Amino acid sequence: MMPKCPSGKVVYHSLTLAEDALIDAWGRYNYSIGKGPVNVYQCEDCGNFHFTSKGQMNQRLQMELDSGHIARARRAFHLEQGLKRK
C-alpha cells in the first residue's frame, strides 16, 4: 500500500525520485515559467517529498530547461500521444 500524506498530495520517497518526476511532468505538460510546479520539498507531516509551485526553480529542472531537454521531451510526448489517437 502506498503511503499517504494528510495533504492529499502525491508522495515521492526520495528527493531524487521527486526531482525526476518534476522534470518528467514538465516534459509532459505545457507548464510555463510562473505556472505549475517549480520545485520539491520534504513534507513535515509525512516526511516524504512533494511538488511545490512556490519559491525558486529547482536547479536540476532549470538545467533541463536551459539545455532544451524538456522542450525535446515535450515534443516527443505530444507526438507519441498524437500517434496513439490515430
C-alpha positions as CSV (number, residue, x, y, z in Angstrom):
1,M,0.0,0.0,0.0
2,M,1.3,3.4,-1.0
3,P,1.9,5.8,2.0
4,K,-0.5,8.7,2.1
5,C,0.0,12.3,3.2
6,P,-2.6,14.2,5.1
7,S,-2.2,16.9,2.5
8,G,-3.5,14.6,-0.2
9,K,-0.5,15.3,-2.4
10,V,1.4,12.7,-4.4
11,V,4.1,11.2,-2.3
12,Y,7.7,10.7,-3.5
13,H,10.0,8.6,-1.3
14,S,13.2,10.5,-2.1
15,L,14.5,13.8,-3.3
16,T,15.8,12.2,-6.5
17,L,12.5,10.5,-7.3
18,A,10.6,13.8,-6.7
19,E,13.0,15.7,-8.9
20,D,12.8,13.0,-11.7
21,A,9.0,13.2,-11.5
22,L,9.1,17.0,-11.6
23,I,11.3,17.0,-14.7
24,D,9.1,14.3,-16.3
25,A,6.0,16.4,-15.6
26,W,7.5,19.4,-17.3
27,G,8.2,17.2,-20.3
28,R,4.6,16.0,-20.5
29,Y,2.5,19.1,-19.7
30,N,2.6,22.6,-21.1
31,Y,3.8,24.3,-18.0
32,S,5.4,27.7,-18.4
33,I,7.5,29.8,-16.1
34,G,5.3,31.0,-13.3
35,K,2.7,28.2,-13.9
36,G,2.9,24.7,-12.5
37,P,5.3,23.1,-10.1
38,V,8.8,24.5,-9.9
39,N,10.5,22.6,-7.0
40,V,10.1,19.8,-4.5
41,Y,10.2,19.9,-0.7
42,Q,10.2,17.5,2.2
43,C,6.8,17.4,4.0
44,E,6.8,18.0,7.7
45,D,3.6,15.8,8.0
46,C,4.7,12.6,6.2
47,G,8.4,13.0,5.7
48,N,8.2,12.3,2.0
49,F,8.6,14.7,-0.9
50,H,6.0,16.7,-2.8
51,F,5.9,19.3,-5.7
52,T,5.5,23.0,-5.0
53,S,4.7,25.9,-7.2
54,K,6.2,28.3,-4.8
55,G,9.8,29.5,-4.4
56,Q,12.8,29.2,-6.6
57,M,13.0,26.9,-9.5
58,N,14.7,23.5,-8.8
59,Q,18.3,23.6,-10.1
60,R,18.0,20.3,-12.0
61,L,14.8,21.5,-13.6
62,Q,16.4,24.8,-14.6
63,M,19.4,22.9,-16.2
64,E,17.0,20.6,-18.1
65,L,15.0,23.7,-19.4
66,D,18.2,25.5,-20.3
67,S,19.6,22.6,-22.2
68,G,16.5,22.1,-24.3
69,H,15.9,18.6,-23.0
70,I,12.4,19.4,-21.7
71,A,11.4,21.0,-25.0
72,R,12.5,17.9,-26.8
73,A,10.8,15.6,-24.3
74,R,7.6,17.7,-24.6
75,R,7.6,17.4,-28.4
76,A,8.3,13.7,-28.3
77,F,5.5,13.1,-25.7
78,H,2.9,15.1,-27.8
79,L,3.9,13.3,-31.0
80,E,3.5,10.0,-29.2
81,Q,0.1,11.0,-27.9
82,G,-1.0,12.0,-31.4
83,L,0.0,8.7,-32.8
84,K,-1.9,6.8,-30.1
85,R,-5.1,8.7,-31.0
86,K,-4.9,7.5,-34.7
